[in-house]
Amino acid sequence: MSNSLEQLDAVEIKVTIKPEQIKVAEDLFKLKQDESEKRKIYFCEDIQTFRTTGKLLLFEHGIILRLRKNQDNPDDSTVKLRPVSSQISDQWRGIEGFKIEGDWVGDRKIESASFTTEQKQGEIEETLEGKRSLDKLFSEQQEHFLKTSTQIEVHLNNLQVLGPVKAFRWKPKLGGSLTYPIRCERWDIPDGRHLLELSIRVQPEQAQVAQEEFMQYLTNNDLDPTGVQETKTRLVLEYFAKELQGLKN
């Protein structure tokens, strides 16, 4: 699959707020936990490799396998590949649940492909309780996408489910001070850390101007637009992987 800005479905521009500025952001956007959309998010990783090498095998190969329990929407599972490789076939274009987006974090502009499928109520719980195998949470199409689009072979039932991290999501109204709707999502890690991500999703042709406007908006409101450099997904994966083997951060 050839990649260019014009072929993206959208571009998501993200900033993870520095810990010391989270309170400033929450006050600015009037983020109240009881007014949020609540989720529980799980990830799947190769823990055997992590125990022997200290590396997150799937994540290091650009593979993110995510399970989400959603309060107000159906639960879902997602196969996400980042960055997009030439192995991804054009056959996936137009299939429900599949999309290619730009992930822009500061100067880093990465293309990601994701394939999401809804899960019936209770299926994630059954897997966590050992009553259902992990591969049952991913459709045949998702498994085929994973098999044909990655450089390593992934055996789903050999993976460990990590989590959950509690997530809270808001769509605050800004009164016209920013052209693009903003989304706020906070992840609460069990060790007490909070990760607050601010993002806007725009059409690819708007992305450059939108990013500049977004960064200026944050600066004007005393928020550092450079944010946290490490991705929140890596931080969460490392926390749960270490906890699983009895190590402390």
TAGI-V477416 format. One record per residue. N is the residue number from 0. PHI is phi in radians with two decimals (none if undefined). OMEGA is omega as a letter, one per 30 degrees, with the letter a starting at -180 (none if undefined). Layout:
BEGIN
N:PHI:OMEGA  N:PHI:OMEGA
END
This chain:
BEGIN
0:none:l  1:-1.38:a  2:-2.01:l  3:-2.67:a  4:-1.01:a  5:-1.18:a  6:-1.59:l  7:-1.37:l  8:-1.31:l  9:-2.95:l  10:-2.17:l  11:-1.85:a  12:-1.79:a  13:-2.19:l  14:-2.43:l  15:-1.62:a  16:-1.16:l  17:-1.11:a  18:-0.90:a  19:-1.26:a  20:-1.94:a  21:-1.06:l  22:-1.08:l  23:-1.06:a  24:-1.16:a  25:-1.12:l  26:-1.23:a  27:-1.05:a  28:-1.68:l  29:0.96:a  30:-1.50:l  31:-1.99:a  32:-1.03:a  33:-1.30:l  34:-1.88:a  35:-1.64:l  36:-1.53:a  37:-1.77:l  38:-2.47:l  39:-2.12:a  40:-2.06:l  41:-2.12:l  42:-2.25:l  43:-2.00:a  44:-2.51:l  45:-1.54:a  46:-1.29:l  47:-1.08:l  48:-1.15:a  49:-1.11:a  50:-1.14:a  51:-1.60:a  52:-2.10:a  53:1.34:a  54:-1.93:l  55:-1.52:a  56:-0.99:a  57:-1.14:a  58:-1.06:a  59:-1.15:l  60:-1.71:l  61:1.32:a  62:-1.95:l  63:-2.17:l  64:-1.93:a  65:-2.17:l  66:-2.07:a  67:-2.27:l  68:-1.75:a  69:-1.88:a  70:-1.17:a  71:-1.92:a  72:-2.43:l  73:-1.05:l  74:-1.13:a  75:-2.66:l  76:-2.20:a  77:-2.37:l  78:-1.84:a  79:-2.15:l  80:-2.06:a  81:-2.57:g  82:-1.41:l  83:-1.20:l  84:-1.91:a  85:-1.21:a  86:-1.30:a  87:-1.32:a  88:-1.44:l  89:-1.19:a  90:-1.08:a  91:-1.40:l  92:-1.00:l  93:1.54:l  94:-1.38:a  95:-1.01:l  96:1.66:a  97:-1.75:l  98:-2.72:l  99:-2.14:a  100:-2.28:l  101:-1.56:l  102:-1.83:a  103:-1.89:l  104:-2.22:a  105:1.06:l  106:-1.44:a  107:-1.45:l  108:-2.15:a  109:-2.05:l  110:-1.67:l  111:-2.21:l  112:-2.02:a  113:-2.37:a  114:-2.35:a  115:-2.00:l  116:-2.29:l  117:-1.24:l  118:-2.07:l  119:-1.25:a  120:-1.02:l  121:1.63:a  122:-1.23:l  123:-1.15:l  124:-1.05:l  125:-1.08:l  126:-1.19:l  127:-1.11:l  128:-1.50:l  129:1.41:a  130:-1.57:a  131:-2.55:a  132:-1.28:a  133:-1.08:a  134:-1.10:l  135:-1.23:l  136:-1.52:l  137:-2.13:a  138:-1.25:l  139:-1.05:l  140:-1.15:l  141:-1.09:l  142:-1.11:l  143:-1.17:l  144:-1.05:l  145:-1.12:a  146:-1.18:a  147:-1.63:a  148:-2.02:a  149:-2.16:a  150:-1.62:l  151:-2.11:l  152:-1.54:a  153:-1.96:l  154:-1.76:a  155:-0.99:a  156:-1.33:l  157:-1.64:a  158:-1.59:l  159:-1.96:l  160:-1.44:a  161:-1.96:l  162:2.24:g  163:-1.64:l  164:-1.79:l  165:-1.40:a  166:-2.17:l  167:-2.26:a  168:-2.23:l  169:-2.35:l  170:-2.21:a  171:-1.20:l  172:-1.62:a  173:-1.85:l  174:1.15:l  175:1.43:a  176:-1.36:l  177:-2.33:a  178:-1.09:a  179:-1.86:l  180:-1.05:a  181:-1.86:l  182:-2.08:l  183:-2.11:l  184:-2.40:l  185:-1.98:l  186:-1.85:l  187:-1.83:l  188:-1.43:a  189:-0.99:a  190:-1.42:l  191:1.78:l  192:-1.31:l  193:-2.13:l  194:-2.10:a  195:-1.93:l  196:-1.91:l  197:-1.90:a  198:-2.63:l  199:-2.26:l  200:-2.04:a  201:-2.36:l  202:-1.21:a  203:-0.91:a  204:-1.23:l  205:-1.64:a  206:-1.04:a  207:-1.11:l  208:-1.15:a  209:-1.11:l  210:-1.11:l  211:-1.08:l  212:-1.16:a  213:-1.10:l  214:-1.09:l  215:-1.17:l  216:-1.07:l  217:-1.11:l  218:-1.04:a  219:-1.12:a  220:-1.92:l  221:1.11:l  222:-2.01:a  223:-1.31:a  224:-1.24:l  225:-1.33:l  226:1.04:l  227:-1.49:a  228:-1.36:a  229:-1.42:a  230:-1.24:a  231:-1.17:l  232:-1.13:l  233:-1.08:a  234:-1.02:a  235:-1.23:l  236:-1.04:a  237:-1.13:l  238:-1.06:a  239:-1.22:l  240:-1.12:l  241:-1.20:l  242:-1.08:a  243:-1.13:l  244:-1.80:l  245:1.39:l  246:-1.67:l  247:-1.90:l  248:-1.24:none
END
